[in-house]
Amino acid sequence: GRKGISSGNPTAERNHLYERTDAYFVDYSLMGLMVHQNYPKVVNQRFLKTKASQNLQGELECLKGLYEATQCMSDFTMAEDLVRSQQSWGLLPLCSVLATKTGYHAGGESGGILSQFPEFSGWLGKNSSRGKKTRLLQELSHHMNYKVSADNTELRLGYLPAIRNHLAKKLITKEVAKVEEAIEFMDMYGLDRDDVFENLDEFTMDKKLKKFGDVDSKVKAKFTREYNKGIHKSQALVDEQGVSTRKRKAVVTNNDDLDGEYGEYGENDDNNVKSESESETEMDVDELKKLFKSSKKTAAKGKGKSKTSNKKAKK
């Protein structure tokens, strides 16, 4: 507002404006968010005072000031977006003036006050939650894209609510939980245990719904036992664990009977050729053993280095 400024002194008014705009550059990446968080509270304080005095004209002026402050904040957002996206740093002075103008319209001619300490911007926390949920949604899309052909928006709005309701009927029930059917359904869509018990609850809008994290401990234990018994080799999950599932050709074990009567592998295919499934499982086991041995070697080297460093330090 214009509180403390003599109306007939343009130099004082100009200096006062410069002080306000200079305050914006204390932290130009944060000041706009702080103004956005607190300017409606300044207007609300004015509105409550005028309403208590039953001043209808004052109430109208408060609403008009809120409208103009919102317009300035919208223009500020557009200018700041150009600064960050297109590196148009010359628009920073405009951003400072728009932030100051927002406060002017919110406080009015005589200036407004905050009845409490200014609140920190809540946008930062909301943006962090948005980033987390976007990452979880991408993980679910990666797990399910071998069964579902949908983008993240369709997956969030169409598939996840239906999948959650179906699994909730199997696991969150007063009757006997149908664990086997739930696991079969999960394998069909490439979902793992963490997707169900941790990630799906992040996308529920109704806070009254029971969460998978609150499932009875006995049902969880039964689910874990049944889940660990089976083999869950969806392509996405196995690739994340470091084991490739490329199709491998059959391994020929005996080359003597290749020109037999029944084709290039001879008469006894069972003796000459290992089945593809057996070769895949053996190769997977070998790769896992190599990964385990390499991790043990690196751990042993780290221990050896720490021992030698300790000896040198004692010397």
C-alpha positions as CSV (number, residue, x, y, z in Angstrom):
1,G,0.0,0.0,0.0
2,R,0.9,3.7,0.1
3,K,1.1,3.9,3.9
4,G,3.8,6.3,5.0
5,I,4.2,8.0,1.6
6,S,3.4,11.6,1.0
7,S,1.2,11.9,-2.1
8,G,2.9,15.0,-3.3
9,N,6.5,13.6,-3.3
10,P,7.2,11.5,-6.4
11,T,10.8,10.9,-5.3
12,A,9.7,9.2,-2.1
13,E,7.2,7.1,-4.0
14,R,9.8,6.0,-6.5
15,N,12.3,5.1,-3.7
16,H,9.6,3.2,-1.9
17,L,8.9,1.2,-5.0
18,Y,12.6,0.4,-5.5
19,E,12.9,-0.8,-1.9
20,R,10.0,-3.2,-2.5
21,T,11.4,-4.5,-5.8
22,D,14.9,-4.9,-4.3
23,A,13.5,-7.0,-1.5
24,Y,12.3,-9.5,-4.2
25,F,15.9,-10.1,-5.3
26,V,16.9,-11.3,-1.8
27,D,15.9,-14.8,-3.2
28,Y,14.0,-14.4,-6.5
29,S,13.4,-18.1,-6.8
30,L,11.5,-18.1,-3.5
31,M,9.9,-14.7,-3.0
32,G,7.2,-15.3,-5.7
33,L,6.1,-18.5,-3.9
34,M,6.0,-16.7,-0.6
35,V,3.8,-13.9,-2.0
36,H,1.5,-16.5,-3.7
37,Q,1.1,-18.3,-0.3
38,N,0.3,-15.3,1.8
39,Y,-1.5,-12.6,-0.3
40,P,-5.0,-14.2,0.1
41,K,-4.6,-14.0,3.9
42,V,-4.0,-10.3,3.7
43,V,-7.1,-9.8,1.7
44,N,-9.1,-12.0,4.1
45,Q,-8.0,-9.9,7.0
46,R,-9.3,-6.8,5.3
47,F,-12.5,-8.5,4.3
48,L,-13.3,-9.6,7.9
49,K,-12.8,-6.1,9.2
50,T,-15.1,-4.5,6.6
51,K,-17.7,-7.3,7.1
52,A,-17.7,-6.7,10.9
53,S,-18.5,-3.0,10.3
54,Q,-21.2,-4.0,7.7
55,N,-19.6,-1.9,5.0
56,L,-20.9,-3.3,1.8
57,Q,-18.8,-0.9,-0.4
58,G,-15.7,-2.0,1.5
59,E,-16.5,-5.6,1.0
60,L,-16.8,-5.0,-2.7
61,E,-13.4,-3.2,-2.8
62,C,-11.8,-6.2,-1.0
63,L,-13.2,-8.6,-3.6
64,K,-12.0,-6.3,-6.4
65,G,-8.6,-6.1,-4.9
66,L,-8.5,-9.9,-4.6
67,Y,-9.4,-10.2,-8.3
68,E,-6.6,-7.7,-9.4
69,A,-4.1,-9.4,-7.1
70,T,-4.9,-12.8,-8.7
71,Q,-4.5,-11.3,-12.1
72,C,-1.0,-9.9,-11.2
73,M,0.0,-13.3,-9.7
74,S,-1.1,-15.0,-13.0
75,D,1.0,-12.6,-15.0
76,F,3.9,-13.2,-12.6
77,T,3.6,-17.0,-13.2
78,M,3.8,-16.5,-17.0
79,A,6.8,-14.3,-16.8
80,E,8.6,-16.5,-14.3
81,D,8.0,-19.5,-16.6
82,L,9.7,-17.7,-19.5
83,V,12.6,-17.0,-17.2
84,R,13.1,-20.6,-16.2
85,S,12.1,-22.4,-19.5
86,Q,13.7,-20.0,-22.0
87,Q,16.4,-18.3,-19.9
88,S,14.8,-14.9,-20.4
89,W,16.6,-13.3,-17.5
90,G,15.6,-9.8,-18.6
91,L,12.1,-10.5,-17.3
92,L,13.2,-10.7,-13.7
93,P,12.6,-6.9,-13.0
94,L,9.1,-7.4,-14.4
95,C,8.6,-10.3,-12.0
96,S,9.7,-8.2,-9.1
97,V,7.3,-5.4,-10.1
98,L,4.4,-7.9,-10.5
99,A,5.1,-9.4,-7.1
100,T,5.1,-6.0,-5.5
101,K,1.9,-5.1,-7.4
102,T,0.2,-8.2,-6.1
103,G,0.9,-7.1,-2.5
104,Y,-0.4,-3.6,-3.3
105,H,-3.8,-4.9,-4.5
106,A,-4.0,-7.4,-1.7
107,G,-3.3,-4.7,1.0
108,G,-5.2,-1.8,-0.5
109,E,-4.3,1.9,-0.5
110,S,-3.7,2.0,3.3
111,G,-1.7,-1.3,3.3
112,G,-2.6,-4.7,4.7
113,I,-1.2,-6.7,7.5
114,L,-0.8,-10.4,8.4
115,S,-2.3,-11.5,11.7
116,Q,0.4,-14.2,12.0
117,F,3.8,-15.1,10.9
118,P,4.1,-15.5,7.1
119,E,3.7,-19.1,6.1
120,F,6.3,-21.0,4.1
121,S,5.3,-21.9,0.6
122,G,3.2,-25.1,0.5
123,W,3.9,-25.5,-3.2
124,L,7.3,-27.0,-2.6
125,G,5.9,-29.9,-0.5
126,K,3.1,-30.5,-3.0
127,N,5.6,-30.5,-5.9
128,S,7.7,-33.1,-4.0
129,S,4.7,-35.4,-3.5
130,R,3.8,-35.0,-7.2
131,G,7.3,-36.0,-8.2
132,K,7.1,-39.1,-6.0
133,K,3.7,-40.2,-7.3
134,T,4.9,-39.6,-10.9
135,R,7.9,-41.9,-10.3
136,L,5.7,-44.6,-8.8
137,L,3.3,-44.3,-11.7
138,Q,6.2,-44.8,-14.1
139,E,7.3,-47.9,-12.3
140,L,3.8,-49.4,-12.4
141,S,3.6,-48.5,-16.1
142,H,7.0,-50.2,-16.7
143,H,5.8,-53.4,-14.9
144,M,2.4,-53.5,-16.7
145,N,3.3,-52.4,-20.2
146,Y,3.7,-56.1,-21.3
147,K,0.0,-56.6,-20.6
148,V,-1.5,-53.1,-20.8
149,S,-1.1,-50.6,-23.7
150,A,-1.9,-47.3,-22.1
151,D,-0.1,-44.1,-21.2
152,N,0.3,-42.9,-17.6
153,T,-2.9,-40.8,-17.6
154,E,-5.0,-43.8,-18.8
155,L,-3.3,-46.1,-16.4
156,R,-3.9,-43.8,-13.5
157,L,-7.6,-43.0,-14.3
158,G,-8.7,-46.3,-15.8
159,Y,-6.6,-49.3,-14.8
160,L,-5.3,-48.6,-11.3
161,P,-8.7,-48.0,-9.6
162,A,-10.1,-51.2,-11.2
163,I,-7.0,-53.2,-10.2
164,R,-7.1,-51.9,-6.7
165,N,-10.7,-52.7,-6.2
166,H,-10.3,-56.2,-7.6
167,L,-7.3,-57.0,-5.3
168,A,-9.1,-55.4,-2.3
169,K,-12.0,-57.8,-2.7
170,K,-9.4,-60.7,-2.6
171,L,-7.3,-59.5,0.3
172,I,-9.2,-56.9,2.3
173,T,-12.3,-58.9,3.3
174,K,-14.0,-60.3,6.4
175,E,-14.3,-63.7,4.7
176,V,-11.4,-66.0,3.9
177,A,-8.8,-64.1,1.8
178,K,-8.3,-65.5,-1.6
179,V,-4.5,-65.2,-1.7
180,E,-3.9,-67.6,-4.6
181,E,-6.3,-65.8,-6.9
182,A,-4.7,-62.4,-5.9
183,I,-1.2,-63.7,-6.8
184,E,-2.4,-65.1,-10.1
185,F,-4.0,-61.8,-10.9
186,M,-0.8,-60.0,-10.0
187,D,1.3,-62.3,-12.2
188,M,-1.0,-61.7,-15.1
189,Y,-0.4,-57.9,-14.9
190,G,3.3,-58.1,-13.9
191,L,2.8,-56.6,-10.4
192,D,5.0,-57.5,-7.5
193,R,4.4,-57.4,-3.7
194,D,5.6,-53.8,-3.3
195,D,3.4,-52.6,-6.0
196,V,0.3,-53.9,-4.2
197,F,1.1,-53.3,-0.5
198,E,2.9,-50.0,-0.9
199,N,2.4,-48.2,-4.3
200,L,-1.3,-48.7,-5.0
201,D,-2.3,-46.9,-1.8
202,E,-0.6,-43.8,-3.0
203,F,-3.2,-43.3,-5.7
204,T,-6.4,-43.4,-3.6
205,M,-8.4,-40.2,-3.3
206,D,-10.9,-41.6,-0.7
207,K,-9.2,-41.5,2.7
208,K,-11.9,-43.7,4.1
209,L,-10.9,-46.7,2.0
210,K,-8.9,-49.4,3.8
211,K,-5.3,-49.6,2.8
212,F,-3.3,-52.7,1.8
213,G,-0.8,-51.7,4.5
214,D,-3.5,-52.4,7.1
215,V,-4.2,-55.9,6.0
216,D,-4.3,-58.5,8.8
217,S,-0.9,-59.8,9.7
218,K,-2.0,-63.5,9.2
219,V,-3.2,-62.7,5.7
220,K,0.1,-60.9,5.0
221,A,2.1,-63.9,6.3
222,K,0.0,-66.3,4.2
223,F,0.4,-64.1,1.1
224,T,4.2,-63.9,1.6
225,R,4.5,-67.7,1.9
226,E,2.5,-68.3,-1.2
227,Y,4.2,-65.6,-3.1
228,N,7.7,-66.9,-2.3
229,K,6.7,-70.4,-3.4
230,G,6.0,-69.4,-6.9
231,I,8.2,-68.1,-9.7
232,H,7.4,-64.6,-11.0
233,K,9.3,-63.9,-14.1
234,S,7.7,-61.0,-15.8
235,Q,10.1,-59.4,-18.1
236,A,10.2,-56.1,-16.4
237,L,10.9,-57.5,-12.9
238,V,13.6,-59.9,-14.0
239,D,15.4,-57.1,-16.0
240,E,15.4,-55.0,-12.8
241,Q,17.0,-57.8,-10.9
242,G,19.9,-58.1,-13.3
243,V,19.0,-61.3,-15.1
244,S,18.2,-61.2,-18.8
245,T,15.6,-63.5,-20.3
246,R,16.8,-63.7,-23.9
247,K,15.7,-66.8,-25.8
248,R,18.6,-69.2,-26.0
249,K,19.0,-71.9,-28.6
250,A,19.0,-75.5,-27.7
251,V,22.3,-76.9,-26.6
252,V,23.5,-79.9,-28.5
253,T,25.2,-82.5,-26.2
254,N,26.1,-85.2,-28.6
255,N,27.3,-84.6,-32.2
256,D,27.5,-88.2,-33.3
257,D,23.8,-88.7,-34.3
258,L,23.2,-85.4,-36.1
259,D,22.5,-87.1,-39.4
260,G,19.9,-89.5,-38.1
261,E,16.7,-90.6,-39.7
262,Y,14.5,-88.0,-38.0
263,G,16.3,-84.8,-38.9
264,E,19.4,-83.0,-38.1
265,Y,19.4,-83.9,-34.4
266,G,19.1,-87.6,-34.9
267,E,16.7,-90.2,-33.6
268,N,17.0,-89.6,-29.9
269,D,16.3,-85.9,-29.4
270,D,15.9,-86.3,-25.7
271,N,19.5,-87.6,-25.3
272,N,21.0,-85.1,-27.8
273,V,19.3,-81.8,-27.0
274,K,18.6,-80.2,-23.7
275,S,15.2,-78.6,-23.5
276,E,15.0,-74.8,-23.9
277,S,13.5,-74.3,-20.4
278,E,16.3,-76.4,-18.8
279,S,19.0,-74.3,-20.5
280,E,17.3,-71.1,-19.5
281,T,17.1,-72.1,-15.9
282,E,20.8,-73.2,-15.9
283,M,21.9,-70.0,-17.5
284,D,19.9,-68.0,-15.0
285,V,21.5,-69.8,-12.1
286,D,25.0,-69.4,-13.6
287,E,24.4,-65.6,-14.0
288,L,23.2,-65.3,-10.5
289,K,26.2,-67.2,-9.2
290,K,28.5,-64.9,-11.1
291,L,26.8,-61.8,-9.7
292,F,27.0,-63.2,-6.2
293,K,30.7,-64.1,-6.5
294,S,31.6,-60.7,-7.9
295,S,29.8,-58.9,-5.0
296,K,31.7,-61.1,-2.5
297,K,35.0,-60.2,-4.2
298,T,34.3,-56.5,-4.1
299,A,33.3,-56.8,-0.4
300,A,36.5,-58.7,0.4
301,K,38.6,-56.1,-1.4
302,G,37.0,-53.3,0.6
303,K,37.7,-55.2,3.8
304,G,41.4,-55.7,2.8
305,K,41.8,-52.1,2.0
306,S,40.4,-51.0,5.3
307,K,42.7,-53.4,7.2
308,T,45.8,-52.1,5.4
309,S,44.8,-48.5,6.0
310,N,44.3,-49.3,9.7
311,K,47.8,-50.9,10.0
312,K,49.4,-47.9,8.3
313,A,47.5,-45.6,10.7
314,K,48.8,-47.6,13.7
315,K,52.4,-47.4,12.4
